């Protein structure tokens, strides 16, 4: 599983470096605006961008014929599919932890710690990152990437 996750990480860094720059810019805006209220648009877009990465890596795998090659490896189809879901969970969880830290720093600046706001930020980021993966990957595995784009729009 670790090898599959590393492969997906390499694909994500190589193919989605500009998307990762946009995510970094959104995080920089969040850090620069510690004096203001949390902007849920930046928070949810960041989670949404990171949630698209596992589906993008699947489309890359299908285009490069990795899906056929991977059947010769000693991995079951369940392990191959679960690596994409684990990647989505790791990206969503990591992003949620990062934004909880940013929200905690904002609360420390203002002196008003609100567990409900921090829980809301964590839930929004995690949901925005995990839902696109959870909705689109079953269609992709069942129908293929090209056909599933029609259903997931």
N, C-alpha and C positions, 0 to 999 in steps of 0.2 A: 504494500500500500504506500509505503514511503517513497518508493521509486516512481509510482504513478503521480503522487502529489508533487514530487520534484519536477517531473516532466511537465505537468500543468503549470507549475510556477515558472519554469523557463519559457514556456509558450506565452504565458501572460506577460512576463517582463519584456519579452522580445516583440510580441505583437501589439500589446496594449500599453506601451510606454507613454504615449501621449495621453491616454486615458488616466494613467497613474499620475501624470503631471497635473492634469485637471483636478484629480482627487487631492493631490498635495496642495494645489492652490486653494481649494475649498477649505482644507484644514488650516492653511495659513490665514485665510479670512476669518475663520472661527477663532483662531488664536489672537488675531489682531483686534477682534471685537469682544474682548472679555468684559468690557464695561457695559455692553448692551445686553438685552435679553437674547436668549438663544434663538437663532433663526432656523426654524424647522425646515425651510426650503433647502438651505445648504446641507443640513443634516440628512434629510431624506434623499437628496440627489446623490450625495456621497455614497450612501448605502445602496442606492439603486445602481450607480455605476459599478460598484464592486460586485453587486449581485449579477450583473451581466457577464462577468468574466468567465464563470464556469460554463455557461452556455456557449460563449465564444470559443472556448477551448475545445468544446465538443464539435463545433462546426469546423474548427481547424483540423481536428482529428479525422473527421469524416472526409474532408477535402483532400487530406494527404494520405488517405487510405489506411490510417492507423487502426481504424475499427476492424478491418479485415486482418491486419497483421497481429493485432492484440489477441486474436483468437488462437494463435499458435503459442502464446505464452502460458505459463502455468497459473493463470488467473481465471477465475470464473467470471461469467458475465455480471454477476452480482457485485463482485469486488471492483470490476471496471466501472460499473455505474455508481457504486457507492463512493468511489474516489472523487467524483464530481460533486456529489452532495456534501462530502466532508470538506472539500475545498470551499464550497459556498458557506458552510457553517463556520469554518475558520476565518474566512474573510468577513463575514457578518459579525462574528463574535469579537474579532480583533478590532473592527471598526467601532463596535458598540463600546468596548472597553476604552478605546481612545477617546471617544466622545464623552463618556462618563468622566474621564479624567479632565477633559476640557471643561465640562459643566461643573465639576467640583472646584476647579481653579477659578471659574467665574463666580461661583458661590463664595469662595474664600475672599475674592476681591471685594465683593459686595457685603460680605459678612452675613449673608442670609442663606444658610444651607437648607435646602428643601429636598427631602428624599423623594417626594412625588415627582418633582421636575426631573431629577436625575433618572428615576425609573422610567419616566415618559421618554426621555431622550434615548435611553438604552433600548426601549421597546421599539421606538420608531426606526432607529438605525438598524436594529437586528431584523425587524420585519421587512424593511425596504431592501435589505441585502439578501434575505433568505427566500422571500416570496417569489421573485422572478425565477430563481433557480428551481424552486419546488413546482412552479406551474409549467415552465417550459421544458424542463428535461424529460418528463415522461412522454410528452409528445415527440420530442426529438428521438428518443430511443425507440418509440413505436413506429413512427412514420418517416424518420429521417429529417435532417436539418432543413432541407429545401421545402418540403411539404409542411413541416410544422410551423414555419414562419407565417404561413397563411392563417393557421388556426390561432397563433399566439399574438396576432396583431390586434 
